Amino acid sequence: HALFLPHGLGHQMGLDVHDMENLGEVWVGYDGQAKSTQFGLKSLRFAKALKAGHVFTVEPGIYFIPELIDLWRERHVHDDFIVWNEVEKWRDFGGIRNEENYCITAQGPRRLGTKVKPKTVSEVEAIIAK
């Protein structure tokens, strides 16, 4: 996962999108848990139990970073699981992510905002056709 998503899945939000991270992830996102040092997992910014009132951005995506691809390939990282010839086809793609914001309520998560983003190929094509 970390080759194509070498960061966390999102972060807390305060009065501004990124103001919470300036306090330091250890103070904001962890309650005594040891932060992982594993590539990929070390970028997770929040390990606390979710509580009503927490607000997050959730940002799954996929990224093709040539320098990282080269490094993993040279070091044979996960060669048994990665089809390098297929990865090379996407090398210059760059990346894309879906970003949505959520508030945790007593009833569960609530997506913030009114616009629903397209999720399927047909939904994207319908928007492009307009």
HULINQUI-V544497 format. One record per residue. N is the residue number from 0. RES is the residue in one letter. SS is DSSP state (A for helix, B for strand, O for the rest). NEAR is the number of other ideal C-beta (glycine too) atoms within 8 Angstrom. Layout:
# HULINQUI-V544497
N&RES&SS&NEAR ; N&RES&SS&NEAR
This chain:
# HULINQUI-V544497
0&H&O&5 ; 1&A&O&9 ; 2&L&O&11 ; 3&F&O&8 ; 4&L&O&12 ; 5&P&O&11 ; 6&H&O&5 ; 7&G&O&8 ; 8&L&O&7 ; 9&G&B&9 ; 10&H&B&12 ; 11&Q&B&12 ; 12&M&O&11 ; 13&G&O&7 ; 14&L&O&3 ; 15&D&O&6 ; 16&V&O&5 ; 17&H&O&7 ; 18&D&O&9 ; 19&M&A&10 ; 20&E&A&11 ; 21&N&A&6 ; 22&L&A&6 ; 23&G&O&7 ; 24&E&A&10 ; 25&V&A&7 ; 26&W&A&7 ; 27&V&A&12 ; 28&G&A&12 ; 29&Y&O&12 ; 30&D&O&6 ; 31&G&O&3 ; 32&Q&O&6 ; 33&A&O&3 ; 34&K&O&10 ; 35&S&O&7 ; 36&T&O&4 ; 37&Q&O&7 ; 38&F&O&6 ; 39&G&O&10 ; 40&L&A&8 ; 41&K&A&9 ; 42&S&A&8 ; 43&L&O&11 ; 44&R&O&11 ; 45&F&O&12 ; 46&A&O&8 ; 47&K&O&8 ; 48&A&O&4 ; 49&L&O&5 ; 50&K&O&7 ; 51&A&O&6 ; 52&G&O&6 ; 53&H&O&9 ; 54&V&B&11 ; 55&F&B&12 ; 56&T&B&11 ; 57&V&B&10 ; 58&E&O&9 ; 59&P&O&7 ; 60&G&B&9 ; 61&I&B&8 ; 62&Y&B&10 ; 63&F&O&13 ; 64&I&O&8 ; 65&P&A&8 ; 66&E&A&6 ; 67&L&A&9 ; 68&I&A&13 ; 69&D&A&8 ; 70&L&A&9 ; 71&W&A&11 ; 72&R&A&9 ; 73&E&A&6 ; 74&R&A&6 ; 75&H&O&5 ; 76&V&O&9 ; 77&H&O&7 ; 78&D&O&7 ; 79&D&O&4 ; 80&F&O&4 ; 81&I&O&10 ; 82&V&O&5 ; 83&W&A&8 ; 84&N&A&6 ; 85&E&A&7 ; 86&V&A&11 ; 87&E&A&8 ; 88&K&A&6 ; 89&W&O&8 ; 90&R&O&9 ; 91&D&O&6 ; 92&F&O&6 ; 93&G&O&6 ; 94&G&B&9 ; 95&I&B&6 ; 96&R&B&9 ; 97&N&O&9 ; 98&E&O&8 ; 99&E&B&10 ; 100&N&B&12 ; 101&Y&B&12 ; 102&C&B&10 ; 103&I&B&13 ; 104&T&B&8 ; 105&A&O&3 ; 106&Q&O&4 ; 107&G&B&5 ; 108&P&B&7 ; 109&R&B&9 ; 110&R&B&7 ; 111&L&O&8 ; 112&G&O&6 ; 113&T&O&2 ; 114&K&O&4 ; 115&V&O&3 ; 116&K&O&6 ; 117&P&O&8 ; 118&K&O&5 ; 119&T&O&6 ; 120&V&A&5 ; 121&S&A&6 ; 122&E&A&9 ; 123&V&A&9 ; 124&E&A&8 ; 125&A&A&9 ; 126&I&A&8 ; 127&I&A&6 ; 128&A&A&5 ; 129&K&O&4
